[in-house]
Amino acid sequence: MLSGYGQERKFSGPLKPMTFSIFEGQEPSQVIFQFKASPPAVTFKLTGETDGIFQIQPDGLLYHNKALDRETRAVHKLQVSTLDAYGATVEGPVPITIEVKDINDNRPTFLQPNYEGSVRQNSRPGKPFMYVNATDLDDPTTPNGQLIYEIIIQLPKINDVMYFQINNKTGAISLTLEGSRELDPIKNPSYRLVVSVKDMGGQNDHSFSDSTSVNIMVKENIWKAPEPVEIVENSTDPHPIKITQVQWNEPGAQYSLVEKEKPSTLPFSIDQEGGIYVTQPLDREEKDSYVFYAVAKDEIGKPLALPLQIRVKVKDINDNPPTCPSAVTVFEVQENEDIGSNIGTFIGHDMDEENTANSVLVYKIVDQIPKLPKEGLFLVQTYSGVVQLAGQSLKKQDTPQYNLTIEVSDKDQFIDINDQIPIFEQSDYGNLTLAEDTAVGSTILTIRATDTDEPFTGSSKILYRIIQGDSEGRLGIDTDPHTNAGYVIIKKPLDFETVAVHNIVFQAENPEPLVSGVNYNTSSSAKFKLIVTDVNEAPQFSQRIYQAKVREDVAVGTKVGNVTAKDPENLDISYSLRDNTRGWLKIDPVTGEIFTTAPLDREAESLYRVQVMATEVGGSSQSSIASFHLTLLDVNDNPPRLAKEYTGLFLCHPLHQEGTLIFEVTDDDQRSFPSPHFSYSLVSESSRNDWEVSRVNGTHAKLSTKHTNFEEGLYSVQSASVMVAGHRWKGIVSLPVTFCTCVEGHCFQPAGHQPGMPTVGMAVGILLTTFLVIGIILAVVFIRIKRMKAKILFESAQASEAQPLRN
């Protein structure tokens, strides 16, 4: 059976460089090609990466005697030579390349049997909150290695609705639209998913698959829309006023407000703690409600979740007097009309909120001209305004026309003719000297005017305004609604350097227009001189927080930002840095330009925060502080390394076939989506003789033996991993692999010598030495005893000789 083709689609031909493609897994003894020799060549020789699989017969027939395995070796580099009858090379060696084509003979495998993750309720649909990952040893450039992920089980599955979805190519798990709406940690605090992965792009009945379990905890979402807010209109309290609060689930979010509609200005603001403020008094009659949105973004400006709707209702107060559509209303009545007949309806209007006490009108006849033939000829219904004939029937010859004055009022106000102007109690309020640092909100003067119109009506209510001497609006005037006293307050900081003397002119006016022929005059105005004294003030930055972005590999000395401060007294300013903990930055003390002074490292700190101090030169050396935030953008500046500590790697000895081990490589740079890509090679020549390394996917590689002739023991295989992204980074990783006897699939190693314990030889030596020492001690003792006995005998003999003989 023939299994290979040359480039020319022939099965035989002369010896020349050729490439053959052969599917893995085919039966052995498959003919690849018939080479033909040219005289004087009589036989062929095959060398190279044969792996004991490829052979060539003397007549040039190249074949393989074992099934090929692409995962063991994807390409075999062979050399064929022709020899003469004496064994001398006639031609060659000629390179022959065998490309092993992939078949789907490996099932995909998840990297973990179980995955754990968590998600906040109401998280944005489609935004991944975790990943699962599987590998397949088949060729990833073919359908055999193309993996498809799918969620096959969700527990619990409420109303048969899927709350989770998975990107079938990347394994990214996110919420569906229904999941974003319905997840509730109180109802179901956790979910379990079963995720499957299939090769062949999931399109083939013969594809392999694997599955894994994913446990997901549901966390409470604190990014919630607050309750609707009610704000009383025309508040006289100092603004801004905090009205509500929002908060993202994690610290560091950047908040902003977005208008649903497009009014000229939105009278609301939000600070970077999520506090929402109303910035000015609201008028319900101008706009009775507001709807806008609070947005939370990350440090690069990407929304973290769906915006929150903020609803504000403006609460009515009785601040509008009743009005009439016209100054004169004309009714016609017939002579001899019955008593009680309706003559007409007098209509008044009130701009306060309908169906509240503020807009309920009361009608009353206060005058009848002429009073003939008597008073009380007419009456008006108190709440409807219906005018009726009350006293008697009317006759035209008595009086052809009656003029009625009808008072229309609500519970606090009624219609009055504004025919009197406010008059100041004094026309000159003198001089007042204040320091420019007088606190905002301070009351500095009380002014008063009077109006003789009906009390507590729009005709007698007094509003004060400054018509001269305060073009920048540093002062304001609040009116006491009960006494009409005006309180002059500081709205904005005074500034000696801008205006040292304010010649103020006050104007007192009514909210109701004056009747025709009546005008405001000098009696409705008063003057006042405000003298501002100088105070040495601290420098003022142009903004509170300065932000900049820069690549982490910029050269030392690169300008990364600039801050600007101004001294109110126009003194020179000196800049300095505080909290420069890593010493990465310096600032020009004169210009405020900020430069790098050391290499930056995003992996050490991605957002570098320092404080900038501006200090006036001279004077009292006052200073102020702003923040400078430098975002470091990632570059590929970290070499690859092993993703974890690989200990206990082993292959069973003796090898009966080539062994394979899978390992994972990563680096410390910011992860690019979907994953980084590494290439691999072996470092030493000796390793390349025994091992080979090949890429499985973007982060995993396969270490394989090239033969089976290994001794038992520990081998340290060094692989060079190269990161391919932007520019190349090379890292050396070392894998310890032990060849050992296996028992039931586990490495069996006899207990070896333990540190601190003697070997058998050492024990025997210690024992013999002990016996020798004991023998020496016994011998010394024995000799000393013997000598002592001899001495005693000798002394006894001498004593006997010295004694006299007795008879």
C-alpha positions in Angstrom: 0.0 0.0 0.0 1.3 3.4 -0.9 1.0 6.2 1.6 3.1 9.1 0.3 3.5 11.4 -2.7 6.4 13.4 -3.8 6.0 17.0 -5.0 5.4 15.7 -8.5 2.7 13.3 -7.4 4.9 10.2 -8.4 5.8 7.2 -6.5 9.3 6.7 -7.9 12.1 8.8 -9.2 15.7 9.9 -8.8 17.2 10.9 -5.6 16.6 14.6 -4.9 15.2 16.8 -2.0 11.6 15.9 -1.5 8.8 16.5 1.0 6.1 13.9 1.8 2.8 14.3 3.7 1.6 11.2 5.6 -1.4 10.9 7.9 -0.6 9.8 11.4 -2.1 6.5 12.7 -1.7 4.5 9.4 -0.9 0.8 9.5 2.9 0.0 9.4 4.8 -1.2 6.4 3.5 1.6 4.2 5.5 2.5 1.1 6.4 6.1 0.9 8.6 6.4 -2.3 10.9 4.4 -4.6 14.2 6.1 -5.2 16.2 5.1 -8.2 20.0 5.0 -8.0 22.4 6.1 -10.8 25.6 4.0 -11.4 28.0 3.3 -9.8 25.5 3.5 -6.8 24.2 0.0 -5.9 22.4 0.6 -2.5 20.8 3.3 -0.3 21.5 4.6 3.2 18.9 6.4 5.5 20.0 8.7 8.4 18.4 11.4 10.5 15.3 11.5 12.7 14.2 8.0 11.8 13.0 7.2 15.4 13.2 3.5 14.4 10.2 4.1 12.2 11.5 4.8 8.8 13.7 2.4 6.8 15.0 2.1 3.2 15.7 -1.0 1.3 18.8 -1.5 -0.8 16.7 -0.9 -3.9 15.7 2.5 -2.6 12.2 1.7 -1.3 11.4 4.1 1.5 8.7 3.0 4.0 7.7 3.2 7.6 7.3 0.2 9.8 5.2 1.8 12.6 2.2 4.1 12.7 3.2 7.8 12.9 2.1 10.1 15.7 2.1 13.8 15.0 1.9 14.7 18.7 5.2 12.8 19.2 6.9 14.4 16.2 5.2 16.5 13.6 8.1 16.7 11.1 10.8 14.1 10.5 14.1 15.3 9.0 15.7 12.4 7.1 18.7 12.1 4.8 19.1 9.6 2.0 22.5 8.7 0.4 23.5 6.3 -2.4 26.5 4.1 -1.9 28.7 2.1 -4.3 29.7 -1.5 -3.9 32.5 -0.5 -1.5 30.2 1.5 0.8 31.5 4.9 -0.4 28.9 7.7 -0.8 28.1 8.4 -4.4 25.3 10.9 -3.9 23.9 12.7 -0.9 23.0 12.9 1.8 19.9 14.4 0.3 17.3 16.0 2.7 13.9 14.2 2.8 11.2 15.8 4.9 8.2 13.8 6.2 5.3 15.9 7.3 2.9 14.0 9.6 -0.6 15.2 8.9 -3.0 15.3 11.9 -6.0 13.2 12.5 -8.4 13.7 15.3 -6.9 11.2 17.7 -6.8 13.3 20.9 -9.7 14.4 23.0 -9.8 18.0 24.4 -9.1 18.3 28.1 -10.1 21.0 30.5 -7.1 22.4 32.5 -9.2 22.1 35.7 -11.8 19.5 36.7 -13.6 22.2 38.6 -13.8 26.0 38.3 -14.9 28.5 40.9 -16.1 32.0 40.1 -18.3 34.8 41.3 -20.6 37.4 39.7 -22.4 40.5 41.0 -26.1 40.6 40.4 -27.2 43.1 37.7 -23.7 42.9 36.1 -23.6 44.0 32.5 -24.8 41.3 30.1 -22.0 39.9 27.9 -19.2 41.1 30.1 -17.0 38.1 31.0 -16.5 37.5 34.7 -14.5 34.2 34.4 -13.0 31.9 31.8 -12.7 28.1 31.4 -9.9 26.7 29.2 -9.2 23.4 27.5 -6.3 22.1 25.4 -6.2 19.6 22.6 -2.9 18.0 21.4 -4.2 17.9 17.8 -3.1 20.5 15.3 -4.8 23.8 16.2 -4.6 24.9 12.6 -6.9 22.1 11.5 -10.5 21.4 12.6 -9.1 18.6 14.8 -7.8 21.1 17.3 -10.5 23.8 16.9 -12.5 23.8 20.2 -16.0 24.8 20.8 -17.4 25.5 24.3 -21.0 25.1 25.4 -23.0 25.2 28.6 -25.0 22.0 28.7 -26.4 22.2 32.2 -27.4 25.1 34.5 -28.6 24.3 38.0 -31.0 25.7 39.0 -32.7 26.5 35.7 -35.6 28.7 36.6 -38.5 28.8 34.2 -36.2 27.1 31.7 -34.3 30.3 31.2 -30.5 30.4 30.9 -28.9 33.1 33.1 -25.4 32.4 31.8 -23.8 32.2 28.4 -20.3 31.3 27.1 -18.2 32.5 24.2 -17.9 29.3 22.3 -14.4 30.1 21.1 -12.7 31.7 24.1 -14.5 30.1 27.0 -15.5 33.4 28.5 -18.6 33.1 30.8 -20.9 36.1 31.2 -24.5 36.8 32.1 -27.4 36.8 29.6 -29.8 39.7 29.6 -32.2 37.6 31.7 -29.4 36.7 34.1 -28.5 40.4 34.5 -32.1 41.1 35.4 -33.0 38.1 37.5 -29.9 37.0 39.5 -30.6 37.5 43.2 -28.3 36.1 45.9 -31.2 36.0 48.4 -33.2 33.7 46.1 -30.3 31.6 44.8 -26.9 32.3 46.2 -25.1 29.9 43.9 -25.3 28.2 40.5 -23.6 25.2 39.0 -22.8 24.9 35.4 -21.6 21.9 33.4 -19.5 23.2 30.4 -18.5 20.9 27.5 -15.8 21.4 25.0 -15.7 19.6 21.6 -13.1 19.5 18.9 -13.7 19.5 15.2 -15.4 22.8 15.7 -18.3 20.9 17.2 -19.6 20.2 13.7 -18.7 16.5 13.4 -20.5 13.4 14.9 -17.0 11.9 15.5 -15.7 14.8 17.5 -14.2 14.2 21.0 -15.4 16.1 24.0 -14.7 16.8 27.7 -16.7 18.5 30.4 -16.0 20.4 33.6 -18.0 21.7 36.5 -18.3 25.5 37.2 -19.5 26.7 40.5 -20.6 30.4 40.6 -21.4 32.4 43.7 -23.8 35.3 43.2 -22.8 38.5 45.1 -25.1 41.3 46.1 -24.9 44.2 43.7 -24.5 47.5 45.5 -24.6 49.4 42.2 -28.3 50.1 42.6 -30.5 53.0 41.6 -31.4 55.0 44.8 -34.9 55.8 45.8 -36.5 58.8 44.0 -35.5 62.1 45.7 -37.8 64.9 46.6 -36.4 68.5 46.7 -38.3 71.4 48.1 -38.3 74.2 45.5 -36.7 77.6 46.0 -34.6 76.4 48.9 -32.6 79.2 50.6 -30.0 76.8 52.1 -26.4 77.1 50.9 -25.7 75.0 47.7 -24.6 72.5 46.7 -26.7 70.2 48.8 -26.2 66.4 48.9 -29.4 64.6 47.9 -28.4 61.0 47.4 -25.6 58.5 46.9 -24.5 55.8 44.5 -21.6 53.4 44.9 -19.8 50.9 42.6 -19.0 47.4 43.8 -15.3 48.1 44.0 -13.2 51.2 44.9 -11.6 53.3 42.2 -14.6 53.9 39.9 -14.9 57.2 38.2 -18.4 58.7 38.4 -20.2 61.1 36.1 -23.8 62.2 35.3 -25.5 61.8 32.0 -28.7 63.7 31.0 -31.7 61.8 29.7 -32.9 65.0 28.1 -30.9 68.0 27.1 -31.7 71.0 29.2 -29.4 74.0 29.0 -27.7 73.0 32.2 -28.2 70.1 34.6 -28.4 71.5 38.1 -26.8 68.4 39.6 -23.3 67.2 40.1 -21.5 64.0 41.4 -18.2 63.7 43.3 -15.8 60.9 43.0 -17.2 59.2 46.1 -20.6 58.8 44.4 -22.3 61.7 46.2 -24.9 63.4 44.1 -25.7 67.1 44.8 -28.2 69.7 43.7 -26.2 72.8 42.7 -28.8 75.5 42.8 -32.4 76.2 43.9 -35.0 74.6 41.7 -38.3 76.0 40.6 -41.2 73.5 40.3 -43.1 75.9 38.0 -40.2 75.9 35.6 -39.5 72.1 35.8 -41.3 69.7 38.2 -39.0 66.7 37.8 -35.6 65.5 36.5 -34.4 62.2 35.2 -30.7 61.6 34.6 -28.2 58.8 34.9 -25.2 58.1 37.1 -22.3 56.3 35.2 -19.4 54.4 36.7 -16.3 53.9 34.6 -12.9 52.3 35.1 -9.6 54.1 34.9 -9.5 53.9 31.1 -13.0 55.3 30.7 -14.8 52.0 30.0 -18.3 51.7 31.6 -18.3 49.1 34.4 -22.1 48.5 34.3 -25.3 49.9 33.0 -26.0 53.5 34.2 -28.3 54.0 37.2 -31.4 56.1 36.7 -31.7 59.0 39.2 -35.2 60.5 39.6 -35.8 63.9 41.3 -39.2 65.4 42.0 -39.4 69.1 42.8 -41.7 69.5 45.8 -44.1 72.5 45.6 -44.4 75.3 48.1 -47.0 78.0 48.0 -44.8 80.6 46.3 -47.2 81.8 43.6 -50.1 84.1 44.1 -53.4 83.6 42.3 -53.8 85.4 39.0 -56.7 86.4 36.8 -56.8 86.0 33.0 -57.8 89.7 32.7 -58.1 92.8 34.9 -61.8 93.1 34.1 -64.4 90.4 33.7 -67.8 91.3 32.2 -71.0 89.5 33.0 -74.5 90.3 31.6 -77.7 89.8 33.6 -81.3 90.1 32.6 -83.8 92.4 34.3 -86.1 90.6 36.8 -83.7 87.6 37.0 -84.7 85.3 39.7 -82.8 85.5 43.0 -80.1 82.7 43.1 -79.6 82.8 39.3 -76.0 82.3 38.1 -74.7 85.4 36.5 -71.3 84.0 35.5 -68.1 82.3 36.7 -65.1 84.3 37.9 -62.0 82.3 37.1 -58.6 82.6 38.8 -55.4 80.7 38.3 -52.6 79.5 40.5 -49.3 78.1 39.2 -48.6 76.0 42.3 -49.1 72.3 42.1 -52.7 71.2 41.1 -54.9 69.3 43.6 -52.9 70.5 46.6 -53.7 73.1 49.2 -51.3 75.5 47.6 -53.5 75.8 44.5 -57.0 75.8 46.1 -58.6 79.2 45.5 -61.1 81.1 47.6 -63.4 83.8 46.1 -64.9 86.7 48.1 -66.7 90.0 47.0 -65.1 92.9 48.8 -66.8 95.8 47.2 -69.9 96.7 45.2 -70.3 100.0 43.3 -72.9 101.5 43.4 -74.4 100.2 46.6 -77.9 100.9 45.2 -80.6 100.1 45.9 -78.6 98.3 48.6 -75.4 96.3 49.4 -75.2 92.6 49.0 -77.0 92.3 45.7 -74.5 89.7 44.6 -72.7 86.7 46.1 -69.9 84.5 44.9 -69.4 80.8 45.6 -66.4 80.5 47.8 -64.5 77.7 45.9 -66.1 77.7 42.4 -66.1 81.4 41.7 -69.8 81.3 40.5 -71.4 84.7 40.8 -75.1 84.7 41.7 -77.9 87.2 42.2 -78.5 87.4 45.9 -80.6 90.4 47.2 -83.3 91.1 44.7 -84.1 91.3 41.0 -82.3 94.1 39.1 -83.8 96.9 37.1 -81.8 98.7 34.4 -83.4 102.1 35.2 -82.1 101.8 38.7 -78.5 101.1 37.8 -77.4 99.9 34.4 -74.0 98.6 35.6 -72.4 97.3 38.8 -68.7 97.1 39.4 -67.7 94.3 41.8 -64.3 93.8 43.3 -63.6 90.1 43.9 -60.7 88.9 46.0 -59.1 85.6 45.0 -56.8 84.0 47.4 -55.2 80.7 48.3 -54.5 79.7 51.9 -51.5 82.1 52.0 -52.0 84.5 49.2 -54.7 86.5 47.4 -54.8 89.0 44.5 -53.7 92.5 45.4 -53.0 95.4 43.2 -49.2 96.2 43.4 -49.4 100.0 43.5 -46.8 100.6 46.2 -43.0 100.4 45.8 -40.5 99.1 48.4 -38.7 101.9 50.3 -35.4 101.4 52.0 -35.2 102.4 55.6 -31.9 104.0 55.0 -30.3 105.0 51.7 -26.6 104.5 52.7 -25.4 101.5 54.7 -21.9 103.0 55.1 -18.5 101.2 54.9 -17.5 97.7 55.9 -13.9 96.4 55.8 -13.4 92.6 55.5 -10.4 90.4 55.0 -10.4 88.6 51.6 -10.3 85.2 53.4 -13.7 85.8 55.1 -15.6 82.5 55.0 -18.0 81.9 52.2 -21.6 81.9 53.6 -20.8 84.6 56.1 -23.6 87.2 56.6 -21.9 90.6 56.5 -24.9 93.0 56.5 -28.6 93.3 57.1 -30.7 95.6 54.9 -34.4 96.4 55.1 -37.1 97.9 53.0 -40.8 98.2 53.6 -43.9 97.9 51.3 -47.4 99.0 52.3 -49.2 96.6 49.9 -51.2 93.7 51.3 -48.9 91.7 53.6 -47.6 88.3 52.5 -48.6 88.8 48.9 -46.6 89.1 45.8 -47.3 92.8 45.9 -45.6 93.3 49.3 -42.9 90.6 49.1 -39.5 92.1 48.6 -36.6 90.7 46.6 -33.2 92.3 46.8 -30.6 92.3 44.1 -27.2 94.0 43.5 -27.3 96.2 40.4 -23.8 97.7 40.7 -20.4 97.0 42.2 -20.4 93.1 42.1 -20.0 92.0 38.5 -18.4 88.7 39.5 -21.3 87.7 41.8 -19.3 87.4 45.0 -22.2 88.6 47.1 -25.8 87.4 47.5 -28.9 88.5 49.3 -31.4 86.2 51.1 -34.8 87.6 52.0 -36.6 86.6 55.2 -40.2 85.9 53.9 -41.7 87.0 57.2 -39.9 90.3 57.8 -38.6 91.2 54.3 -35.2 91.7 55.9 -32.3 91.1 53.4 -29.2 89.3 54.6 -26.1 90.1 52.5 -23.9 87.0 52.4 -20.6 86.0 50.7 -21.3 83.6 47.9 -17.8 83.4 46.4 -14.4 84.1 48.0 -13.5 87.8 48.1 -10.3 88.7 46.2 -8.2 91.7 47.1 -6.1 91.2 44.0 -9.1 91.4 41.7 -11.2 94.1 43.4 -10.2 95.9 46.5 -13.2 98.2 46.9 -16.8 97.3 46.0 -19.2 100.2 45.6 -22.5 98.3 46.0 -25.9 99.5 44.9 -28.9 97.5 46.2 -32.3 97.4 44.5 -35.5 96.3 46.2 -38.3 95.0 44.0 -41.6 93.0 44.2 -42.1 89.7 42.4 -45.4 91.1 41.2 -45.2 93.7 38.4 -46.2 97.2 39.4 -49.5 98.6 38.1 -49.4 100.9 35.2 -48.1 104.4 36.1 -46.1 103.3 39.2 -42.3 102.9 38.8 -39.4 102.2 41.1 -37.3 105.2 42.1 -34.3 106.0 44.2 -36.3 105.2 47.3 -36.1 101.6 46.3 -32.2 101.6 46.2 -29.4 102.0 48.7 -25.7 102.0 48.6 -22.9 100.3 50.5 -19.1 100.3 50.3 -17.2 97.1 50.9 -13.4 97.4 51.4 -11.4 94.1 51.0 -8.1 93.8 52.8 -5.2 91.7 51.5 -4.4 88.3 53.1 -1.4 86.2 52.1 -3.1 83.2 50.3 -1.8 79.9 49.3 -1.1 79.2 45.6 -4.0 77.8 43.7 -3.7 74.8 41.3 -5.6 74.9 38.0 -7.1 71.5 38.8 -7.3 69.2 41.8 -6.1 66.0 40.1 -3.8 65.8 37.1 -3.7 62.6 35.0 -1.3 61.3 32.4 -0.6 58.0 30.6 2.8 56.7 29.5 4.3 53.4 28.3 6.3 51.7 31.1 9.4 51.5 28.9 9.9 55.2 28.3 13.4 56.5 28.6 14.6 58.0 31.9 14.2 61.7 31.7 11.0 61.6 29.6 8.5 64.4 30.4 5.2 62.8 31.5 3.1 65.7 32.6 2.9 69.3 33.8 1.1 71.1 36.6 0.2 74.7 37.0 -0.5 76.8 40.1 -0.9 80.5 40.5 -0.2 82.6 43.6 -3.0 85.2 44.2 -0.3 87.7 45.3 1.7 87.0 42.1 4.6 85.6 44.1 6.9 83.1 42.5 6.1 79.4 43.1 8.3 76.5 43.8 7.1 73.0 43.0 8.0 69.8 44.8 6.8 66.2 45.0 5.5 64.2 48.0 4.8 60.5 48.5 7.1 59.7 45.6 7.7 56.4 47.3 9.4 54.6 44.4 11.4 57.6 43.3 10.2 57.3 39.7 9.5 61.0 39.2 10.9 64.4 39.6 9.5 67.9 39.1 11.0 71.0 37.7 10.6 73.4 40.7 10.1 76.4 38.4 8.0 75.2 35.5 6.0 72.3 37.1 7.1 69.9 34.4 7.3 66.3 35.6 9.9 63.8 34.3 10.9 60.2 35.0 14.1 59.6 37.0 14.1 55.8 37.0 12.8 53.0 34.9 9.1 52.5 35.3 7.5 49.1 36.0 3.8 48.5 35.4 4.0 45.1 37.1 5.2 46.8 40.3 2.5 49.6 40.2 0.2 50.2 37.3 -1.2 53.6 38.6 1.5 55.7 40.3 0.1 58.4 42.5 2.2 61.3 43.9 1.3 64.6 45.5 2.5 67.9 44.1 3.2 70.8 46.5 3.2 74.4 45.3 4.9 76.7 47.7 5.1 80.5 47.4 8.6 81.9 47.3 8.9 84.7 49.9 5.9 85.9 51.9 4.8 83.4 54.5 5.8 80.4 52.3 2.2 79.1 52.1 1.6 76.0 50.1 -1.2 73.9 48.5 -1.3 70.4 47.3 -2.7 68.6 44.1 -2.5 65.0 43.0 -0.7 63.6 39.9 -1.8 60.2 38.7 0.4 58.5 36.1 -1.1 55.4 34.4 1.5 53.0 33.1 0.7 51.3 29.8 2.0 47.8 29.5 4.8 46.7 27.2 6.2 43.2 26.7 9.1 43.5 29.1 8.9 40.3 31.2 10.4 37.0 30.1 8.3 33.9 30.1 8.3 31.6 33.2 6.6 28.5 34.3 3.1 29.1 35.4 3.5 27.0 38.5 6.1 24.9 40.4 6.5 21.6 38.5 7.6 19.0 41.0 7.0 15.3 40.8 7.1 15.0 37.0 8.0 11.4 36.2 8.0 8.9 33.4 7.8 5.2 34.1 11.0 3.2 33.6 11.7 1.4 31.3 10.0 3.4 28.6 8.1 1.2 26.1 7.1 4.2 23.9 8.0 7.8 23.7 6.9 9.7 26.9 5.0 13.0 26.9 4.6 15.8 29.5 2.5 19.0 29.3 3.6 22.2 31.0 2.3 25.8 31.0 4.2 29.0 30.6 3.1 32.5 31.4 4.7 35.9 32.0 4.0 38.9 34.3 2.9 41.4 31.7 -0.7 42.5 31.3 -2.7 39.7 29.7 -3.7 40.5 26.2 -7.0 39.0 25.0 -7.4 36.2 24.2 -4.0 35.0 25.3 -0.3 35.4 24.7 1.7 33.2 22.3 4.9 31.5 23.1 7.3 29.5 21.0 9.7 26.9 22.5 13.1 25.3 21.9 15.6 23.3 23.9 18.7 25.0 25.2 21.5 22.4 25.2 22.7 20.0 22.5 22.5 17.1 24.9 18.8 17.9 25.7 18.0 18.1 22.0 19.5 14.6 21.5 17.1 13.1 24.1 14.1 15.4 24.1 12.0 17.7 21.9 9.5 20.4 22.8 6.6 21.6 20.7 3.8 24.1 21.1 0.3 22.9 22.1 -1.5 26.3 22.2 -0.8 29.9 23.2 0.3 29.0 26.8 1.0 25.2 26.8 3.8 23.1 25.4 4.6 19.5 25.2 7.9 17.9 26.2 8.5 14.5 24.6 11.3 11.9 24.6 13.0 11.2 21.3 13.9 7.6 22.3 13.3 5.1 25.0 16.9 4.5 26.2 16.9 6.4 29.4 18.5 5.4 32.7 16.6 5.6 36.0 17.2 9.0 37.7 16.5 12.7 37.6 16.9 14.7 34.4 16.8 18.5 34.3 15.5 19.7 30.9 16.0 23.4 30.1 13.6 24.9 27.5 13.8 28.4 26.1 10.4 30.0 25.9 10.0 33.0 23.7 7.1 35.4 24.1 5.8 36.6 20.7 3.9 39.8 21.2 5.1 43.3 20.1 8.8 42.2 20.5 10.3 38.9 21.6 11.4 38.0 25.1 13.3 34.9 25.9 13.2 33.0 29.2 14.8 29.8 30.3 12.6 27.3 32.2 13.9 24.1 33.8 11.7 21.0 34.1 12.9 18.2 36.5 11.8 14.8 35.1 12.4 11.6 37.0 12.5 8.2 35.3 11.4 5.7 37.9 9.8 2.3 38.5 6.1 2.6 38.5 3.6 0.8 40.8 0.0 1.1 39.8 0.8 4.2 37.7 2.7 6.0 40.5 6.4 6.5 40.8 8.0 4.1 43.3 11.3 5.2 44.8 12.9 3.2 47.6 13.6 5.2 50.7 17.1 6.6 50.3 19.6 7.9 52.8 18.1 10.4 55.2 20.2 13.3 56.3 21.7 12.8 59.8 21.4 9.0 59.7 24.6 6.8 59.3 24.9 4.3 56.5 25.5 0.6 57.2 29.3 1.0 56.7 29.4 3.9 59.0 27.5 2.0 61.6 29.9 -1.0 61.4 32.9 1.4 61.7 31.4 3.1 64.7 30.8 -0.3 66.4 34.3 -1.6 65.7 35.8 1.7 67.0 33.7 1.4 70.2 35.0 -2.2 70.8 38.6 -1.1 70.2 38.3 1.7 72.7 36.8 -0.6 75.3 39.6 -3.2 74.7 42.3 -0.6 75.1 40.7 0.7 78.4 40.4 -2.9 79.7 44.1 -3.6 78.8 45.3 -0.5 80.6 43.2 -1.3 83.7 44.5 -4.9 83.7 48.2 -3.8 83.4 47.8 -1.3 86.2 46.2 -3.9 88.5 49.0 -6.3 87.8 51.7 -3.7 88.6 49.9 -2.8 91.8 50.0 -6.5 92.9 53.7 -6.8 92.1 54.5 -3.7 94.1 52.5 -5.0 97.1 54.4 -8.4 97.1 57.7 -6.6 96.8 56.9 -4.3 99.8 55.9 -7.4 101.8 59.1 -9.2 101.1 61.2 -6.2 102.3 59.2 -6.0 105.5 59.9 -9.6 106.3 63.7 -9.2 105.9 63.8 -6.3 108.3 62.1 -8.2 111.3 64.6 -9.9 113.8 64.6 -13.7 114.2 62.8 -15.0 117.2 63.9 -17.9 119.2 
